[in-house]
């Protein structure tokens, strides 16, 4: 959960930095950077959602996996 929070905070910081750089760039670059920042933020939200969902599903998934021992008799 902490990793997901750090990912979101990092994405927000990158978005803030990109918005501050918007004033320094010409219009075509500004639009490209704005789209990239928006996609980065959406990707981060999707990653956060997937990490949150997998935290509930992982124990069920791992319990269904067969367990093998290399040293046990076959």
PDB file of N, CA, C and O in Angstrom:
ATOM      1  N   UNK A   1       0.831  -1.191   0.000  1.00  0.00           N
ATOM      2  CA  UNK A   1       0.000   0.000   0.000  1.00  0.00           C
ATOM      3  C   UNK A   1       0.876   1.255   0.000  1.00  0.00           C
ATOM      4  O   UNK A   1       0.566   2.248  -0.659  1.00  0.00           O
ATOM      5  N   UNK A   2       1.975   1.187   0.753  1.00  0.00           N
ATOM      6  CA  UNK A   2       2.874   2.337   0.798  1.00  0.00           C
ATOM      7  C   UNK A   2       3.487   2.609  -0.569  1.00  0.00           C
ATOM      8  O   UNK A   2       3.673   3.764  -0.952  1.00  0.00           O
ATOM      9  N   UNK A   3       3.800   1.550  -1.300  1.00  0.00           N
ATOM     10  CA  UNK A   3       4.369   1.733  -2.635  1.00  0.00           C
ATOM     11  C   UNK A   3       3.383   2.448  -3.549  1.00  0.00           C
ATOM     12  O   UNK A   3       3.772   3.308  -4.339  1.00  0.00           O
ATOM     13  N   UNK A   4       2.114   2.093  -3.439  1.00  0.00           N
ATOM     14  CA  UNK A   4       1.105   2.735  -4.278  1.00  0.00           C
ATOM     15  C   UNK A   4       0.980   4.214  -3.941  1.00  0.00           C
ATOM     16  O   UNK A   4       0.829   5.045  -4.837  1.00  0.00           O
ATOM     17  N   UNK A   5       1.041   4.546  -2.663  1.00  0.00           N
ATOM     18  CA  UNK A   5       0.969   5.953  -2.253  1.00  0.00           C
ATOM     19  C   UNK A   5       2.184   6.709  -2.774  1.00  0.00           C
ATOM     20  O   UNK A   5       2.057   7.840  -3.242  1.00  0.00           O
ATOM     21  N   UNK A   6       3.355   6.094  -2.698  1.00  0.00           N
ATOM     22  CA  UNK A   6       4.562   6.752  -3.214  1.00  0.00           C
ATOM     23  C   UNK A   6       4.490   6.952  -4.722  1.00  0.00           C
ATOM     24  O   UNK A   6       4.954   7.969  -5.237  1.00  0.00           O
ATOM     25  N   UNK A   7       3.912   5.987  -5.430  1.00  0.00           N
ATOM     26  CA  UNK A   7       3.756   6.124  -6.879  1.00  0.00           C
ATOM     27  C   UNK A   7       2.837   7.289  -7.201  1.00  0.00           C
ATOM     28  O   UNK A   7       3.122   8.076  -8.104  1.00  0.00           O
ATOM     29  N   UNK A   8       1.733   7.404  -6.467  1.00  0.00           N
ATOM     30  CA  UNK A   8       0.791   8.503  -6.711  1.00  0.00           C
ATOM     31  C   UNK A   8       1.447   9.841  -6.394  1.00  0.00           C
ATOM     32  O   UNK A   8       1.311  10.791  -7.165  1.00  0.00           O
ATOM     33  N   UNK A   9       2.154   9.928  -5.277  1.00  0.00           N
ATOM     34  CA  UNK A   9       2.813  11.188  -4.925  1.00  0.00           C
ATOM     35  C   UNK A   9       3.872  11.576  -5.949  1.00  0.00           C
ATOM     36  O   UNK A   9       3.998  12.752  -6.289  1.00  0.00           O
ATOM     37  N   UNK A  10       4.630  10.609  -6.441  1.00  0.00           N
ATOM     38  CA  UNK A  10       5.637  10.889  -7.460  1.00  0.00           C
ATOM     39  C   UNK A  10       4.979  11.395  -8.738  1.00  0.00           C
ATOM     40  O   UNK A  10       5.479  12.324  -9.372  1.00  0.00           O
ATOM     41  N   UNK A  11       3.862  10.785  -9.115  1.00  0.00           N
ATOM     42  CA  UNK A  11       3.163  11.216 -10.315  1.00  0.00           C
ATOM     43  C   UNK A  11       2.616  12.629 -10.156  1.00  0.00           C
ATOM     44  O   UNK A  11       2.679  13.431 -11.089  1.00  0.00           O
ATOM     45  N   UNK A  12       2.087  12.931  -8.991  1.00  0.00           N
ATOM     46  CA  UNK A  12       1.561  14.278  -8.753  1.00  0.00           C
ATOM     47  C   UNK A  12       2.691  15.295  -8.807  1.00  0.00           C
ATOM     48  O   UNK A  12       2.522  16.378  -9.367  1.00  0.00           O
ATOM     49  N   UNK A  13       3.841  14.959  -8.234  1.00  0.00           N
ATOM     50  CA  UNK A  13       4.977  15.879  -8.284  1.00  0.00           C
ATOM     51  C   UNK A  13       5.450  16.106  -9.718  1.00  0.00           C
ATOM     52  O   UNK A  13       5.783  17.230 -10.092  1.00  0.00           O
ATOM     53  N   UNK A  14       5.480  15.044 -10.518  1.00  0.00           N
ATOM     54  CA  UNK A  14       5.852  15.208 -11.924  1.00  0.00           C
ATOM     55  C   UNK A  14       4.824  16.046 -12.675  1.00  0.00           C
ATOM     56  O   UNK A  14       5.186  16.840 -13.543  1.00  0.00           O
ATOM     57  N   UNK A  15       3.562  15.877 -12.352  1.00  0.00           N
ATOM     58  CA  UNK A  15       2.524  16.672 -13.006  1.00  0.00           C
ATOM     59  C   UNK A  15       2.668  18.144 -12.646  1.00  0.00           C
ATOM     60  O   UNK A  15       2.540  19.009 -13.512  1.00  0.00           O
ATOM     61  N   UNK A  16       2.932  18.436 -11.382  1.00  0.00           N
ATOM     62  CA  UNK A  16       3.119  19.828 -10.957  1.00  0.00           C
ATOM     63  C   UNK A  16       4.330  20.435 -11.654  1.00  0.00           C
ATOM     64  O   UNK A  16       4.277  21.576 -12.112  1.00  0.00           O
ATOM     65  N   UNK A  17       5.416  19.680 -11.736  1.00  0.00           N
ATOM     66  CA  UNK A  17       6.609  20.173 -12.426  1.00  0.00           C
ATOM     67  C   UNK A  17       6.323  20.434 -13.898  1.00  0.00           C
ATOM     68  O   UNK A  17       6.783  21.433 -14.451  1.00  0.00           O
ATOM     69  N   UNK A  18       5.574  19.555 -14.530  1.00  0.00           N
ATOM     70  CA  UNK A  18       5.274  19.749 -15.949  1.00  0.00           C
ATOM     71  C   UNK A  18       4.377  20.966 -16.158  1.00  0.00           C
ATOM     72  O   UNK A  18       4.534  21.683 -17.146  1.00  0.00           O
ATOM     73  N   UNK A  19       3.443  21.206 -15.247  1.00  0.00           N
ATOM     74  CA  UNK A  19       2.598  22.390 -15.384  1.00  0.00           C
ATOM     75  C   UNK A  19       3.403  23.670 -15.179  1.00  0.00           C
ATOM     76  O   UNK A  19       3.108  24.691 -15.800  1.00  0.00           O
ATOM     77  N   UNK A  20       4.414  23.626 -14.317  1.00  0.00           N
ATOM     78  CA  UNK A  20       5.269  24.807 -14.140  1.00  0.00           C
ATOM     79  C   UNK A  20       6.128  25.064 -15.374  1.00  0.00           C
ATOM     80  O   UNK A  20       6.442  26.211 -15.694  1.00  0.00           O
ATOM     81  N   UNK A  21       6.504  23.991 -16.061  1.00  0.00           N
ATOM     82  CA  UNK A  21       7.304  24.154 -17.275  1.00  0.00           C
ATOM     83  C   UNK A  21       6.473  24.652 -18.450  1.00  0.00           C
ATOM     84  O   UNK A  21       7.025  25.106 -19.453  1.00  0.00           O
ATOM     85  N   UNK A  22       5.158  24.570 -18.333  1.00  0.00           N
ATOM     86  CA  UNK A  22       4.297  24.998 -19.437  1.00  0.00           C
ATOM     87  C   UNK A  22       4.504  26.464 -19.798  1.00  0.00           C
ATOM     88  O   UNK A  22       4.397  26.836 -20.967  1.00  0.00           O
ATOM     89  N   UNK A  23       4.796  27.288 -18.815  1.00  0.00           N
ATOM     90  CA  UNK A  23       4.954  28.716 -19.095  1.00  0.00           C
ATOM     91  C   UNK A  23       6.234  29.013 -19.872  1.00  0.00           C
ATOM     92  O   UNK A  23       6.347  30.067 -20.497  1.00  0.00           O
ATOM     93  N   UNK A  24       7.196  28.094 -19.838  1.00  0.00           N
ATOM     94  CA  UNK A  24       8.471  28.337 -20.510  1.00  0.00           C
ATOM     95  C   UNK A  24       8.503  27.847 -21.949  1.00  0.00           C
ATOM     96  O   UNK A  24       9.390  28.222 -22.715  1.00  0.00           O
ATOM     97  N   UNK A  25       7.544  27.012 -22.318  1.00  0.00           N
ATOM     98  CA  UNK A  25       7.584  26.372 -23.628  1.00  0.00           C
ATOM     99  C   UNK A  25       6.600  27.008 -24.601  1.00  0.00           C
ATOM    100  O   UNK A  25       5.582  27.559 -24.183  1.00  0.00           O
ATOM    101  N   UNK A  26       6.899  26.936 -25.906  1.00  0.00           N
ATOM    102  CA  UNK A  26       5.949  27.411 -26.903  1.00  0.00           C
ATOM    103  C   UNK A  26       4.694  26.536 -26.934  1.00  0.00           C
ATOM    104  O   UNK A  26       4.666  25.450 -26.356  1.00  0.00           O
ATOM    105  N   UNK A  27       3.674  27.021 -27.607  1.00  0.00           N
ATOM    106  CA  UNK A  27       2.359  26.365 -27.597  1.00  0.00           C
ATOM    107  C   UNK A  27       2.372  24.907 -28.067  1.00  0.00           C
ATOM    108  O   UNK A  27       1.761  24.074 -27.398  1.00  0.00           O
ATOM    109  N   UNK A  28       3.033  24.546 -29.179  1.00  0.00           N
ATOM    110  CA  UNK A  28       2.979  23.131 -29.592  1.00  0.00           C
ATOM    111  C   UNK A  28       3.594  22.179 -28.560  1.00  0.00           C
ATOM    112  O   UNK A  28       3.054  21.105 -28.293  1.00  0.00           O
ATOM    113  N   UNK A  29       4.723  22.584 -27.987  1.00  0.00           N
ATOM    114  CA  UNK A  29       5.344  21.753 -26.957  1.00  0.00           C
ATOM    115  C   UNK A  29       4.496  21.726 -25.691  1.00  0.00           C
ATOM    116  O   UNK A  29       4.443  20.720 -24.983  1.00  0.00           O
ATOM    117  N   UNK A  30       3.838  22.842 -25.421  1.00  0.00           N
ATOM    118  CA  UNK A  30       2.983  22.936 -24.241  1.00  0.00           C
ATOM    119  C   UNK A  30       1.846  21.921 -24.306  1.00  0.00           C
ATOM    120  O   UNK A  30       1.541  21.255 -23.316  1.00  0.00           O
ATOM    121  N   UNK A  31       1.219  21.806 -25.484  1.00  0.00           N
ATOM    122  CA  UNK A  31       0.116  20.852 -25.635  1.00  0.00           C
ATOM    123  C   UNK A  31       0.612  19.415 -25.497  1.00  0.00           C
ATOM    124  O   UNK A  31      -0.058  18.583 -24.886  1.00  0.00           O
ATOM    125  N   UNK A  32       1.776  19.122 -26.060  1.00  0.00           N
ATOM    126  CA  UNK A  32       2.331  17.769 -25.957  1.00  0.00           C
ATOM    127  C   UNK A  32       2.654  17.419 -24.511  1.00  0.00           C
ATOM    128  O   UNK A  32       2.364  16.314 -24.053  1.00  0.00           O
ATOM    129  N   UNK A  33       3.250  18.356 -23.804  1.00  0.00           N
ATOM    130  CA  UNK A  33       3.598  18.113 -22.408  1.00  0.00           C
ATOM    131  C   UNK A  33       2.354  17.954 -21.547  1.00  0.00           C
ATOM    132  O   UNK A  33       2.329  17.135 -20.629  1.00  0.00           O
ATOM    133  N   UNK A  34       1.325  18.734 -21.842  1.00  0.00           N
ATOM    134  CA  UNK A  34       0.078  18.626 -21.091  1.00  0.00           C
ATOM    135  C   UNK A  34      -0.567  17.259 -21.299  1.00  0.00           C
ATOM    136  O   UNK A  34      -1.074  16.659 -20.351  1.00  0.00           O
ATOM    137  N   UNK A  35      -0.547  16.772 -22.529  1.00  0.00           N
ATOM    138  CA  UNK A  35      -1.096  15.438 -22.793  1.00  0.00           C
ATOM    139  C   UNK A  35      -0.282  14.368 -22.081  1.00  0.00           C
ATOM    140  O   UNK A  35      -0.843  13.427 -21.520  1.00  0.00           O
ATOM    141  N   UNK A  36       1.043  14.512 -22.101  1.00  0.00           N
ATOM    142  CA  UNK A  36       1.896  13.518 -21.439  1.00  0.00           C
ATOM    143  C   UNK A  36       1.664  13.509 -19.928  1.00  0.00           C
ATOM    144  O   UNK A  36       1.636  12.445 -19.310  1.00  0.00           O
ATOM    145  N   UNK A  37       1.501  14.679 -19.341  1.00  0.00           N
ATOM    146  CA  UNK A  37       1.257  14.744 -17.896  1.00  0.00           C
ATOM    147  C   UNK A  37      -0.097  14.130 -17.548  1.00  0.00           C
ATOM    148  O   UNK A  37      -0.228  13.437 -16.539  1.00  0.00           O
ATOM    149  N   UNK A  38      -1.084  14.381 -18.372  1.00  0.00           N
ATOM    150  CA  UNK A  38      -2.394  13.780 -18.139  1.00  0.00           C
ATOM    151  C   UNK A  38      -2.358  12.270 -18.261  1.00  0.00           C
ATOM    152  O   UNK A  38      -2.969  11.560 -17.461  1.00  0.00           O
ATOM    153  N   UNK A  39      -1.638  11.775 -19.268  1.00  0.00           N
ATOM    154  CA  UNK A  39      -1.522  10.325 -19.431  1.00  0.00           C
ATOM    155  C   UNK A  39      -0.731   9.697 -18.284  1.00  0.00           C
ATOM    156  O   UNK A  39      -1.051   8.597 -17.835  1.00  0.00           O
ATOM    157  N   UNK A  40       0.291  10.389 -17.815  1.00  0.00           N
ATOM    158  CA  UNK A  40       1.057   9.888 -16.680  1.00  0.00           C
ATOM    159  C   UNK A  40       0.181   9.787 -15.439  1.00  0.00           C
ATOM    160  O   UNK A  40       0.250   8.807 -14.697  1.00  0.00           O
ATOM    161  N   UNK A  41      -0.641  10.802 -15.221  1.00  0.00           N
ATOM    162  CA  UNK A  41      -1.518  10.782 -14.050  1.00  0.00           C
ATOM    163  C   UNK A  41      -2.572   9.684 -14.166  1.00  0.00           C
ATOM    164  O   UNK A  41      -2.858   8.991 -13.189  1.00  0.00           O
ATOM    165  N   UNK A  42      -3.149   9.522 -15.354  1.00  0.00           N
ATOM    166  CA  UNK A  42      -4.135   8.454 -15.542  1.00  0.00           C
ATOM    167  C   UNK A  42      -3.495   7.077 -15.387  1.00  0.00           C
ATOM    168  O   UNK A  42      -4.088   6.174 -14.797  1.00  0.00           O
ATOM    169  N   UNK A  43      -2.290   6.919 -15.915  1.00  0.00           N
ATOM    170  CA  UNK A  43      -1.586   5.652 -15.752  1.00  0.00           C
ATOM    171  C   UNK A  43      -1.270   5.352 -14.299  1.00  0.00           C
ATOM    172  O   UNK A  43      -1.314   4.199 -13.872  1.00  0.00           O
ATOM    173  N   UNK A  44      -0.951   6.389 -13.542  1.00  0.00           N
ATOM    174  CA  UNK A  44      -0.682   6.198 -12.122  1.00  0.00           C
ATOM    175  C   UNK A  44      -1.941   5.793 -11.376  1.00  0.00           C
ATOM    176  O   UNK A  44      -1.901   4.919 -10.510  1.00  0.00           O
ATOM    177  N   UNK A  45      -3.058   6.426 -11.708  1.00  0.00           N
ATOM    178  CA  UNK A  45      -4.318   6.033 -11.075  1.00  0.00           C
ATOM    179  C   UNK A  45      -4.678   4.596 -11.412  1.00  0.00           C
ATOM    180  O   UNK A  45      -5.155   3.858 -10.551  1.00  0.00           O
ATOM    181  N   UNK A  46      -4.454   4.193 -12.660  1.00  0.00           N
ATOM    182  CA  UNK A  46      -4.724   2.814 -13.055  1.00  0.00           C
ATOM    183  C   UNK A  46      -3.804   1.848 -12.300  1.00  0.00           C
ATOM    184  O   UNK A  46      -4.250   0.795 -11.844  1.00  0.00           O
ATOM    185  N   UNK A  47      -2.522   2.204 -12.169  1.00  0.00           N
ATOM    186  CA  UNK A  47      -1.588   1.364 -11.422  1.00  0.00           C
ATOM    187  C   UNK A  47      -2.007   1.246  -9.965  1.00  0.00           C
ATOM    188  O   UNK A  47      -1.966   0.158  -9.391  1.00  0.00           O
ATOM    189  N   UNK A  48      -2.408   2.356  -9.368  1.00  0.00           N
ATOM    190  CA  UNK A  48      -2.867   2.345  -7.981  1.00  0.00           C
ATOM    191  C   UNK A  48      -4.086   1.439  -7.824  1.00  0.00           C
ATOM    192  O   UNK A  48      -4.171   0.661  -6.874  1.00  0.00           O
ATOM    193  N   UNK A  49      -5.024   1.545  -8.757  1.00  0.00           N
ATOM    194  CA  UNK A  49      -6.223   0.710  -8.703  1.00  0.00           C
ATOM    195  C   UNK A  49      -5.868  -0.771  -8.842  1.00  0.00           C
ATOM    196  O   UNK A  49      -6.402  -1.608  -8.113  1.00  0.00           O
ATOM    197  N   UNK A  50      -4.971  -1.097  -9.773  1.00  0.00           N
ATOM    198  CA  UNK A  50      -4.595  -2.496  -9.969  1.00  0.00           C
ATOM    199  C   UNK A  50      -3.834  -3.055  -8.767  1.00  0.00           C
ATOM    200  O   UNK A  50      -4.039  -4.209  -8.391  1.00  0.00           O
ATOM    201  N   UNK A  51      -2.963  -2.253  -8.165  1.00  0.00           N
ATOM    202  CA  UNK A  51      -2.269  -2.705  -6.959  1.00  0.00           C
ATOM    203  C   UNK A  51      -3.244  -2.918  -5.816  1.00  0.00           C
ATOM    204  O   UNK A  51      -3.108  -3.867  -5.045  1.00  0.00           O
ATOM    205  N   UNK A  52      -4.224  -2.038  -5.709  1.00  0.00           N
ATOM    206  CA  UNK A  52      -5.230  -2.156  -4.656  1.00  0.00           C
ATOM    207  C   UNK A  52      -6.069  -3.411  -4.851  1.00  0.00           C
ATOM    208  O   UNK A  52      -6.346  -4.136  -3.896  1.00  0.00           O
ATOM    209  N   UNK A  53      -6.472  -3.661  -6.091  1.00  0.00           N
ATOM    210  CA  UNK A  53      -7.277  -4.850  -6.370  1.00  0.00           C
ATOM    211  C   UNK A  53      -6.465  -6.126  -6.191  1.00  0.00           C
ATOM    212  O   UNK A  53      -6.975  -7.109  -5.655  1.00  0.00           O
ATOM    213  N   UNK A  54      -5.222  -6.125  -6.626  1.00  0.00           N
ATOM    214  CA  UNK A  54      -4.419  -7.345  -6.517  1.00  0.00           C
ATOM    215  C   UNK A  54      -4.058  -7.653  -5.070  1.00  0.00           C
ATOM    216  O   UNK A  54      -3.759  -8.802  -4.745  1.00  0.00           O
ATOM    217  N   UNK A  55      -4.080  -6.651  -4.196  1.00  0.00           N
ATOM    218  CA  UNK A  55      -3.779  -6.925  -2.791  1.00  0.00           C
ATOM    219  C   UNK A  55      -4.858  -7.796  -2.165  1.00  0.00           C
ATOM    220  O   UNK A  55      -4.587  -8.520  -1.207  1.00  0.00           O
ATOM    221  N   UNK A  56      -6.079  -7.738  -2.693  1.00  0.00           N
ATOM    222  CA  UNK A  56      -7.142  -8.597  -2.182  1.00  0.00           C
ATOM    223  C   UNK A  56      -7.144  -9.953  -2.870  1.00  0.00           C
ATOM    224  O   UNK A  56      -7.534 -10.950  -2.262  1.00  0.00           O
ATOM    225  N   UNK A  57      -6.721 -10.009  -4.111  1.00  0.00           N
ATOM    226  CA  UNK A  57      -6.839 -11.239  -4.872  1.00  0.00           C
ATOM    227  C   UNK A  57      -5.590 -12.109  -4.781  1.00  0.00           C
ATOM    228  O   UNK A  57      -5.656 -13.297  -5.097  1.00  0.00           O
ATOM    229  N   UNK A  58      -4.467 -11.564  -4.365  1.00  0.00           N
ATOM    230  CA  UNK A  58      -3.236 -12.337  -4.391  1.00  0.00           C
ATOM    231  C   UNK A  58      -3.253 -13.529  -3.436  1.00  0.00           C
ATOM    232  O   UNK A  58      -2.792 -14.601  -3.828  1.00  0.00           O
ATOM    233  N   UNK A  59      -3.760 -13.405  -2.198  1.00  0.00           N
ATOM    234  CA  UNK A  59      -3.760 -14.594  -1.334  1.00  0.00           C
ATOM    235  C   UNK A  59      -4.600 -15.732  -1.910  1.00  0.00           C
ATOM    236  O   UNK A  59      -4.203 -16.892  -1.804  1.00  0.00           O
ATOM    237  N   UNK A  60      -5.737 -15.436  -2.510  1.00  0.00           N
ATOM    238  CA  UNK A  60      -6.557 -16.477  -3.122  1.00  0.00           C
ATOM    239  C   UNK A  60      -5.811 -17.119  -4.290  1.00  0.00           C
ATOM    240  O   UNK A  60      -5.865 -18.334  -4.482  1.00  0.00           O
ATOM    241  N   UNK A  61      -5.122 -16.295  -5.059  1.00  0.00           N
ATOM    242  CA  UNK A  61      -4.393 -16.809  -6.214  1.00  0.00           C
ATOM    243  C   UNK A  61      -3.244 -17.715  -5.765  1.00  0.00           C
ATOM    244  O   UNK A  61      -3.034 -18.785  -6.337  1.00  0.00           O
ATOM    245  N   UNK A  62      -2.512 -17.292  -4.755  1.00  0.00           N
ATOM    246  CA  UNK A  62      -1.358 -18.077  -4.321  1.00  0.00           C
ATOM    247  C   UNK A  62      -1.785 -19.372  -3.644  1.00  0.00           C
ATOM    248  O   UNK A  62      -1.035 -20.347  -3.680  1.00  0.00           O
ATOM    249  N   UNK A  63      -2.949 -19.416  -3.035  1.00  0.00           N
ATOM    250  CA  UNK A  63      -3.387 -20.653  -2.389  1.00  0.00           C
ATOM    251  C   UNK A  63      -3.791 -21.704  -3.411  1.00  0.00           C
ATOM    252  O   UNK A  63      -3.812 -22.895  -3.099  1.00  0.00           O
ATOM    253  N   UNK A  64      -4.111 -21.279  -4.622  1.00  0.00           N
ATOM    254  CA  UNK A  64      -4.487 -22.233  -5.666  1.00  0.00           C
ATOM    255  C   UNK A  64      -3.281 -22.786  -6.417  1.00  0.00           C
ATOM    256  O   UNK A  64      -3.417 -23.749  -7.172  1.00  0.00           O
ATOM    257  N   UNK A  65      -2.117 -22.200  -6.224  1.00  0.00           N
ATOM    258  CA  UNK A  65      -0.929 -22.677  -6.922  1.00  0.00           C
ATOM    259  C   UNK A  65      -0.450 -23.985  -6.299  1.00  0.00           C
ATOM    260  O   UNK A  65      -0.469 -24.126  -5.076  1.00  0.00           O
ATOM    261  N   UNK A  66      -0.025 -24.931  -7.111  1.00  0.00           N
ATOM    262  CA  UNK A  66       0.525 -26.163  -6.531  1.00  0.00           C
ATOM    263  C   UNK A  66       1.886 -25.883  -5.904  1.00  0.00           C
ATOM    264  O   UNK A  66       2.640 -25.040  -6.390  1.00  0.00           O
ATOM    265  N   UNK A  67       2.187 -26.577  -4.848  1.00  0.00           N
ATOM    266  CA  UNK A  67       3.486 -26.395  -4.195  1.00  0.00           C
ATOM    267  C   UNK A  67       4.364 -27.602  -4.500  1.00  0.00           C
ATOM    268  O   UNK A  67       3.942 -28.752  -4.380  1.00  0.00           O
ATOM    269  N   UNK A  68       5.581 -27.310  -4.894  1.00  0.00           N
ATOM    270  CA  UNK A  68       6.530 -28.354  -5.248  1.00  0.00           C
ATOM    271  C   UNK A  68       7.726 -28.276  -4.315  1.00  0.00           C
ATOM    272  O   UNK A  68       8.150 -27.189  -3.921  1.00  0.00           O
ATOM    273  N   UNK A  69       8.252 -29.405  -3.977  1.00  0.00           N
ATOM    274  CA  UNK A  69       9.476 -29.462  -3.196  1.00  0.00           C
ATOM    275  C   UNK A  69      10.505 -30.254  -3.988  1.00  0.00           C
ATOM    276  O   UNK A  69      10.251 -31.390  -4.390  1.00  0.00           O
ATOM    277  N   UNK A  70      11.654 -29.657  -4.207  1.00  0.00           N
ATOM    278  CA  UNK A  70      12.696 -30.324  -4.980  1.00  0.00           C
ATOM    279  C   UNK A  70      13.334 -31.469  -4.203  1.00  0.00           C
ATOM    280  O   UNK A  70      13.907 -32.380  -4.801  1.00  0.00           O
ATOM    281  N   UNK A  71      13.242 -31.430  -2.881  1.00  0.00           N
ATOM    282  CA  UNK A  71      13.942 -32.406  -2.057  1.00  0.00           C
ATOM    283  C   UNK A  71      13.027 -33.519  -1.549  1.00  0.00           C
ATOM    284  O   UNK A  71      13.508 -34.482  -0.953  1.00  0.00           O
ATOM    285  N   UNK A  72      11.744 -33.406  -1.770  1.00  0.00           N
ATOM    286  CA  UNK A  72      10.812 -34.433  -1.288  1.00  0.00           C
ATOM    287  C   UNK A  72      10.815 -35.622  -2.242  1.00  0.00           C
ATOM    288  O   UNK A  72      11.052 -35.455  -3.438  1.00  0.00           O
ATOM    289  N   UNK A  73      10.557 -36.817  -1.724  1.00  0.00           N
ATOM    290  CA  UNK A  73      10.468 -37.977  -2.625  1.00  0.00           C
ATOM    291  C   UNK A  73       9.258 -37.869  -3.542  1.00  0.00           C
ATOM    292  O   UNK A  73       8.206 -37.381  -3.127  1.00  0.00           O
ATOM    293  N   UNK A  74       9.395 -38.313  -4.766  1.00  0.00           N
ATOM    294  CA  UNK A  74       8.300 -38.175  -5.725  1.00  0.00           C
ATOM    295  C   UNK A  74       7.303 -39.317  -5.624  1.00  0.00           C
ATOM    296  O   UNK A  74       6.321 -39.347  -6.366  1.00  0.00           O
TER     297      UNK A  74
END
